[in-house]
Amino acid sequence: MSTIELQNEIRKLLKDRRAILLAHYYQQPEIQEIADILGDSLALSVEAAGTDAEVIVFAGVHFMAESASILSPEKTVLLPRLDAGCPLADMVTAADLREMKKKYSGLAVVSYVNSSAAVKAESDICCTSANAAKVVNSLERADRVLMVPDGNLARYTAGLTEKNIVPWNGYCPVHHFLAPEEVISAKERHPQAVFAAHPECRGEVLAMADYVGSTAGIIKYARESGADEIIIGTENGILHPLAKQNPRKKFVLASEKLICPTMKSITLPDILDVLKEMKNVVKVPDEVRIPAARALGKMLALR
């Protein structure tokens, strides 16, 4: 089938199944175009929970589908590819956290939403890249705050709070390996451009940014900025919504390496296949879901 035929068939099946399609900003443009909801990972799950859909098809990675299951336990959550994992999320386990909490008293654990349901269940509260400082500051009685799994986000957050933050030694390969030299080169090629970066980037990269924020934050910044040219320091899937929303502005990737292979592994045929067969169900068991939902709920209550 052609791309249009696949898209039409998916939309038909979504209606027949009383399903919605969620797509992360890092998905392929042809998937973004037919999504019911397009956005950042947790925002997608939160919005989906408020719908009357019976089925959620999550075009994203495994931890995102788990978040949808945590927040919508009564819905069926389908993941187009079960092997679409997240290297960052895999850098911490629930067992790791239990050991860490044994070693340090008064340790509060803040888990980034880019983590497994099991890790969230072992955490005091969750955070996103947009609200990390607010979450950390909400922990009034904590002597020490362990942020997992992204060390770069933890170090960036440490600069926004007076709390004693212990960063986990994890990172997102897509953002972490964006080199300062690549940003400098992009700035030299586009001297009038401003630079927007994701806080999963290294500190020396963030130091060069005119704006630091989540994927949704970068999209908002681009829309509101008076700059005609913006260098983008996050995954290249963001270029599609940026161009659609800002046709008169020019967007330049800081590096051609800013591609998440697991996000890009999902295809229209994958989505059609899971809808036809209602397979690849992601269901978080209650013994994990309930404490994970508690950690997510504490964060959402801060909004």
N, C-alpha and C positions, 0 to 999 in steps of 0.2 A: 504493500500500500504506500501511497505517497504521504508526505508529511500532513497535508490537509486532510486526507482520508483517515489517517490515524487519529488526528486531533478530533475530527467529527465523531468517529467511533467511540473514542474515550468519553467525549461529552455526552453521547447517547447513553453509554453504560453507567456513567455517573448518575444520570437522572433515573435510570431504571433501578439502580441499587440504593437509591436515596443516599448517595455518597457525595462527599466534597473532596476536591483535590487541593492540597496545600503544597506550595512550592517555595523553597528557600531562594533568596536572591542569587545564590551561587549556581542555581540550576541552568540548564541550557535554555536559550531564548524560546525555543518552540514549546518547552514545557511551561515556562513562565506565562506565555501568551494564553494558555487555556486554564490556568489555575483559578480556582474560586477565590483563594486568598494567597497573596504573595507577601512575603515578609521575612523578618528575622525568626530564629528557631522558636523561642519561647512565645513570642507574640502570636505566632501561628497557632500554637496549641491552646493558648488562652482564648483566642477568637473562635477557634473551632469548638471549644467547649460550650460556647454560648449559642451554637446553632442547633437546629433540630435534625441534623444529619444523623443517620444511623451508622454510616461507615466513613472513616477518614482514610484517604490515601495520602501518605506523606512522602512527597518527593524531597527527600533529605537523607540524613544519615541516621544510624540506629538510635543514638541517644535522643534524637528529636522525636522519633516514633514512640520511644518510651515515655517522654514527657507528655505526649498526647494521650497515651494510655493512662498515665497517672492522673491527669486532669479530667479525662473523660472515660472512666472505667466501664461505663455502660455502652460505649460505642466500640465498634470493631475497627481496629487500626491496622492498616496494611502498609507494608514497606516494599516498594517496587523491587529492591535488591537487598536481600538479607546480608550480603557481604559488603554493603556500603557502611563501613565503619568510620571511626574518627581516631586518627593517631593520637591526638591530644587527649581525648577521653580515655584512651587505653593506657595513659601514662600514670594513672592512679587506680588502685583497687580498694574495695571496701576493707579487705584485710590490711592493706597498707595504713589506712586511717585508724583502724582499731589499734594497731601497734603504736602508732604515733600518739594516740590519746592516752595510752598506758604510760608512756615515757614522760609526758608533761602534764602537770596539773594546771587547771585554769585555762586550758587551751580550748578556744572556740574554733570550730571548723566552718569556713565559708566555702561552699562548693560552687564553682562556676556552672552555669546551666549546661555547658559543654562537658558533661560528665555522665556516667552511667546512673541508672536508677538506684543501683546498689550503693554507689558512692553518695548520692543525695540522701539516701536513707540513714547513712552514718554521720550526716552533717547537721549542724545547728540551724543553718539557714543557707539559702542559695543566693546567687547574684547573677546579673548579666553584665556585659561589658559597659552598659549604659548606667547602671545604678550601683556599681561595686563600692564606691566610696560611701554612698548613703547607707548601704547595707552594713558595712564595717562600722560606721559611726553609730549605728543603732544598737550595737553590742556593748552597752554601757558597763556591764559587770565583767567583761572579758579582760584578763590581764594580757593575753597574747592571742593573736588571730592567725590561724593557719589558713592560707588561701590555696585551694587546689582546683584544677591541676596546672593552670597556666601561670608560670613564674613571671612572665612579662607583664601580664595584667596585674599581678600582685605587686610588682615593683612600681608600676605606674600608679596604682591605687595608694601605695605607701606615701607617695608624694602629695596626695590629696587629703591625708588624714594624719593625726598625731598618734594613732594606734600603733602598737608594736606588731608589725605584720611579718609573718614567716612565710616566704614564698616556696611553693612546691617546685621541684626541678622538672617541670614539664613545659611543653611549648607546642604551638601549632606550626608544623613544618612550612606551611604556605606563607605565614606571616614572619616567622622567626628568621627565615633565611633571606628575607629582603635585606640586602646589604646597603649600608650608608652610601657606598660608592655608586650604587645604582640610582639612588635618589639624587645625589649630586649631579650625576650625568643627565638625569631627566630635567633637573632645574636648569642646567646649562643649555640644554636644547630648547627649553621653554621658559625663558627668563621672566616672562610676565605672569606665569602661572603660580597659583597657590597650591599648597600640598596638604591633602587630607589623609590621615593614617588611622588604622585600627589599633587599639591598645594591645593587641596580641603581638605587635611588632616590638623589636628590641628598643631599649631606651635611647640609644644613639640615633635611631631612626625617628622616634617620636620627638626628640629634641629639635628636629628640623621641620616639624609639622606646624602648619598654621592652624590646623584643627585636628583634634584627636577624638574619636568617637566610634560607636558601634556602626554596623552597616547601615541601619536605619538612620542613625545620626549623621552619617556621611551624606546620605541621600538628602536629608533635610538641609544640611549645610550647603550642599551644592545648589539646591533650589533657592535658598535665601541669600547666597553670596553674590556680591556684585562683580566677582571675577568672571571673566569670559573664558578662562582656561584653568583647569584644575587637574593636578597630578593626583592619581588615586593609589593609595597604599593599602589595598585589600584585594580579595579574590576577583577575578575578571568578570564573573557573572553579573556584578553590580553595574557594569557598563550598559547593559540593556535597559534597565529602568532609568538610569541617569540620562541616557540619550533620548528616551521617550519623553521624559518630563522636562528636559532642557534642550530643545532642538537647536538653539542658537549658541550653545556653549560647547566647548571642546574639552573632552576628557582623555587623559593620557595615563596609561598604566605605568606605575613606577618601575615595573619589571615585567617582562613577558613570562616570567616564572610563576606569577601569581595565579596559579590554577590548582584547584583541589581535585585530584583524580577521582576520589570516591564520589564526590558530588556529581562530577561530570560522567560518571559511569552509568547513571540512570538515563534511560531512553524512553521514548514514547512507546515502543513495543513492550518494554518492561511494565509500564503502567497499564497498558491494555491487557497484558497477560494476567496480572494480579487481579484486575477487575473481573475478567472472565472466569477465573478459577477461584476467586476469593481466597487466595493463598498468601503466604508470608505474613501471617497474623502476628503482631507484636502485642503481647499481653503481660503486664507487670503483675506478678502475684501479690496478694494483699499484704503478706508479711513484709514485702519491700515497698509496695505502693503506699501504704498508710504512713509510715515514717517519712518517705520521700515527699509525699503530698504535704506533710506537716512543714518540712523545710521550705518547700516552694511556697506554701501558704503564708509563712512568716514574711517572706520577701514580698509577695503580692500585696500583703496588708500594708506595706510601707508606701505603696503607690497612692 
